Each structure stands twice: as C-alpha cells, then as structure tokens.
Amino acid sequence: MYDKLLLEEKLEQILDAVERINRRFVGVTTPNDFLATDINHDKLDAIAMLLIAVGESFKKIDKETEGSFLKKYPDIDWKGVIGLRNILAHDYFGSVC
C-alpha cells in the first residue's frame, strides 16, 4: 500500500510545476518566439526542466502505487507524459535526420 499523504504532496508539487510552466509561456505564442530572445530561450530551458520533473514524478507515482493510481485516469496519455520526460532528458538537443 502506498503512502497517500506522500502521494498528495507529490501531486501538489506537480500542480505547482504546471502553474509555473503556464506562467513561463507569457509572451510566447509560437515556437519561434522561444528563439527570438535570450529571455524566451531561458523560458524554454525552464519549461523543459519542469516538464522533466513532472514526468519523473508521475513515473515515480506509477511505480510507488504499483500502477493503481494512474489507471484511475485512463483518458490521460500517461505513456506520453512519461515519454516526453525521457525525450527531454535524454535527447534534448535531438538530431535532425
């Protein structure tokens, strides 16, 4: 059985991260906006780091709850959420081939 208080704390941290991601999108309306200024490029870096943290947190939640928590929300693409974390963490600069 998993610790429900710890789970709640992790979910609150994820919510905080998502709210910070939304704030960092202020002034960015297209992907090219991220490259237009150093400040926006820094926003991209910060957003990517927060997305990594969110994906990692959901990966840990899935492991700690033995898959039982995420299954309660089948409409969410959990594989995609966690997969995005893997792409950002391991292929941030990505090769264009």
Backbone as a ProteinNet text record, in pm:
[ID]
protein_1_A
[PRIMARY]
MYDKLLLEEKLEQILDAVERINRRFVGVTTPNDFLATDINHDKLDAIAMLLIAVGESFKKIDKETEGSFLKKYPDIDWKGVIGLRNILAHDYFGSVC
[TERTIARY]
84.3	0	88.5	51.6	131	86.4	174.9	150.4	66.9	-58.7	-149.5	-109.1	-52.8	-8.4	110	200.4	313.6	266	169.7	112.8	50	-24.4	-87.9	17.7	125.2	233.5	295.8	318.8	376.2	282.2	152.9	56.1	50.4	65.2	69.4	194.5	305.7	428.7	413.8	346.7	323	233.1	128.9	39.2	115.5	200.8	282.4	371.1	432.6	519.1	440	320.8	237.7	196.8	166.5	132.4	251.6	371.3	491.9	518	491.7	506	413.8	290.2	195.4	243.3	297.9	348.5	465.6	546.3	663.5	625.9	504.9	459.3	413.4	409.6	368	462.7	405.7	485.9	532	496.7	534.4	406.6	394.7	274.7	304.9	431.1	471.1	602.4	633.7	762.1	882.1	874.7	986.6	1009.9	906.5	923	1028.1	1042.3	1141.1	1283.4	1305.8	1439.8	1462.2	1359	1366.3	1451.4	1451.6	1528.5	1595	1697.3	1763.5	1667	1583.2	1487.2	1390.8	1341.1	1249.3	1320.7	1446.2	1523.1	1539.8	1563.8	1571.6	1438.3	1328.8	1195.7	1182.4	1229.9	1224.3	1301.8	1420.3	1501.2	1428.2	1367.7	1296.9	1174.7	1101.4	983.5	1024.8	1132.3	1180	1218.6	1286.1	1326.6	1204.8	1104.4	983.4	907.9	905.4	839.6	911.7	1043.3	1120.1	1080.4	1071.6	1035.8	894.6	802	663.8	660	725.2	727.9	792.1	901.2	969.1	879.1	808	718	607.4	548.9	443.5	499.4	621.4	686.5	701.8	746	761.9	627.4	527.4	393.3	342.8	362.7	317.6	387.1	516.1	591.8	548.6	537	504.5	362	271.3	132.5	108.9	217	210.3	108.4	106.2	19.7	-124.7	-162.2	-303.7	-355.9	-271.9	-321.5	-347	-249.1	-264.7	-376.9	-403	-511.2	-647.6	-659.1	-786.2	-820	-723	-739.4	-697	-775.2	-735.4	-739	-806.5	-813.6	-684.6	-596	-468.3	-363.4	-288.2	-181.6	-57.8	-61.3	48	178.2	169.1	290.1	353.3	270.1	319.6	378.6	314.5	364.6	503.5	516.3	645	745.1	696.1	782.8	841.5	763.5	814.8	933.1	921.4	1031.3	1157.1	1140.6	1255.4	1319.6	1236.8	1290	1366.7	1305.5	1371.3	1499.5	1497.6	1612.8	1726.4	1691.5	1795	1823.5	1737.8	1757.7	1722.3	1760.8	1724.1	1765.8	1887.2	1933.7	1892.7	1847.7	1795.4	1867.2	1881.8	1943.1	1833.6	1855	1760	1813.5	1748.3	1794.1	1679.3
-118.2	0	124.1	224.2	344.9	449.7	542.6	649.6	758.8	770	865.5	1010.3	1038.1	1174.5	1213.2	1119.9	1144.8	1164	1085.2	1099	1237.1	1280.3	1412.6	1523.2	1509.5	1608	1612.5	1496.2	1491.2	1554.1	1528.9	1587.2	1739.4	1789.3	1934.3	1994.1	1924	1971.3	1973.2	1873.5	1868.4	1984.9	2010.4	2122.1	2253.9	2272.9	2393.7	2406.1	2296.7	2298.2	2334.1	2279	2308.4	2456.1	2510	2652.2	2739.2	2699.4	2774.5	2763.4	2646.7	2630.5	2729	2735.4	2827.9	2972.4	3012.5	3149.6	3176.2	3076.7	3096.2	3108.3	3073.6	3088.8	3230.5	3318.2	3456.4	3519.6	3576.9	3639.7	3544.1	3418.4	3318.4	3268.4	3292.2	3247.4	3147.7	3141.9	3045.8	2980	2863.4	2800.1	2890.5	2967.6	3055.2	3164	3199.7	3300.6	3258.3	3129	3081.9	3117.8	3125.7	3153	3300.5	3381.9	3522.8	3605.9	3570.2	3646.9	3551.3	3601.1	3519.9	3488	3583.9	3561.5	3448.7	3449.3	3342.5	3209.1	3212.6	3087.9	3032.2	3121.6	3079.3	3021.2	3078.6	3025.2	2882.3	2858.6	2723.9	2625.1	2665.8	2578.9	2548.7	2651.8	2633.5	2543.9	2563.6	2480.9	2335.5	2313.7	2176.9	2110.1	2183.6	2126.7	2090	2176.3	2146.5	2027.4	2016.6	1901.3	1771.4	1778.3	1660.5	1621.8	1720.8	1693.8	1635.9	1690.1	1639.9	1494.7	1467.2	1330.4	1232.7	1275.5	1189.7	1163.4	1265	1248.1	1148.5	1159.2	1063.7	922.5	912.8	781.2	718.8	799.6	750.1	716.1	801.2	773.9	640.9	615.8	490.7	371.5	386.1	276.7	255.9	366	356.3	305.6	332.4	286.9	156.8	98.4	-26.2	-15.8	100.7	122.7	152.2	150.4	164.5	307.5	406.9	545	596.4	582.8	636.1	565.5	440.3	365.1	427.8	506.7	572.4	681.3	719.9	828.4	780.1	688.2	626.2	720.8	834.1	928.2	1007.7	1000.1	1071.6	978.7	1031.1	955	952.4	866.9	860	818.2	729.7	687.7	808.8	895.4	1017.1	1115.3	1129.8	1220.6	1176.7	1050.6	996.9	991.2	962	956.5	1092.2	1199.3	1333.6	1361.6	1318.8	1335	1265.7	1146.4	1072	1142.5	1196.7	1269.4	1393.1	1470.7	1593.2	1564	1460.5	1429.2	1364.2	1286.6	1207.9	1250.7	1336.4	1377.8	1523.7	1606	1747.9	1819.6	1795	1862.6	1789.4	1666.8	1586	1605.1	1498	1507.2	1514.6	1594.3	1608.6	1525.4	1413.3	1322.7	1288.8
0	0	0	-75.1	-85.6	16.5	44.4	140.1	72.5	110.4	46.6	73.4	189.6	218.5	130.5	110.3	22	-121.5	-164	-297.1	-313.5	-214.4	-221.1	-231.3	-155.9	-161.1	-300.8	-359.8	-494.7	-596.4	-583.1	-675.7	-661.2	-539.5	-517.9	-582	-573.5	-637.4	-788.8	-843.2	-987.4	-1028.1	-952.7	-983.1	-981.2	-882.4	-875.4	-999.3	-1040.6	-1159	-1284.4	-1298.8	-1416	-1416.9	-1300.9	-1292.8	-1331	-1289.5	-1327.9	-1477.5	-1535.2	-1680.3	-1751.1	-1708.9	-1771.6	-1761.9	-1648.3	-1633	-1726.5	-1751.9	-1837.8	-1985.4	-2020.5	-2158.2	-2190.3	-2088.3	-2112.2	-2214.6	-2319.2	-2423.8	-2531.9	-2520.2	-2620.7	-2686.5	-2816.2	-2887.7	-2999.2	-3040.5	-3143.8	-3101.2	-3155.5	-3120.8	-3151.5	-3259.1	-3294.3	-3190.7	-3114.4	-3009.5	-2907.4	-2884.6	-2788.3	-2831.6	-2959.5	-3011	-3040	-3026	-3062.7	-2967.6	-2839.7	-2740.6	-2642.7	-2576.9	-2473.8	-2360.1	-2323.2	-2214.5	-2251.2	-2373	-2415	-2426.8	-2466.8	-2472.7	-2330.8	-2235.4	-2095.5	-2048.4	-2096.2	-2062.7	-2113.8	-2236.6	-2294	-2207.5	-2164.6	-2078.7	-1947.8	-1888.8	-1761.8	-1779.5	-1887.5	-1915	-1933.6	-2009.4	-2032.7	-1900.8	-1812.9	-1684.1	-1600	-1599.3	-1522.4	-1581.4	-1714.4	-1776.6	-1742.8	-1733.4	-1690.6	-1548.8	-1460.8	-1321.5	-1310.7	-1387.9	-1385.7	-1434.6	-1545.5	-1598.3	-1502.1	-1439.6	-1342.5	-1222.1	-1178	-1063.6	-1094.9	-1213.9	-1249.5	-1265.5	-1315.5	-1326.5	-1187.7	-1089.8	-952.7	-889.3	-915	-861.6	-914.7	-1043.5	-1102.9	-1037.7	-1015	-952.1	-807.5	-732.9	-590.5	-565.7	-659.8	-643.7	-720	-769.1	-847.4	-960.1	-1023	-1138.5	-1106	-979.6	-944.8	-954.7	-931.7	-932	-1073.1	-1160.9	-1296.6	-1373.2	-1340	-1405.5	-1379.8	-1274	-1242.2	-1343.4	-1424.4	-1522	-1661	-1718.3	-1845.3	-1965.4	-1953	-2065.1	-2082.8	-1985.9	-1994	-2053.5	-2147.1	-2212.5	-2122.1	-2020.4	-1923.8	-1989.9	-2087.2	-2158.3	-2227.2	-2281.9	-2345.8	-2246.7	-2131.3	-2027.4	-1982.9	-1954.1	-1908.1	-2023.7	-2143.6	-2261.3	-2296	-2277.8	-2303.6	-2211.5	-2087.8	-1992	-2044.3	-2097.2	-2148.8	-2267.9	-2356.1	-2472.4	-2427	-2337.6	-2291.1	-2214.8	-2133.9	-2050.3	-2128.1	-2229	-2296.5	-2440.4	-2496.3	-2636.1	-2652.4	-2554.1	-2550.5	-2678.5	-2725.2	-2843.9	-2970.8	-2958	-3068	-3200	-3269.4	-3401	-3505.9	-3603.1	-3713.3	-3828.8	-3852	-3958.5	-4049.5
[MASK]
+++++++++++++++++++++++++++++++++++++++++++++++++++++++++++++++++++++++++++++++++++++++++++++++++

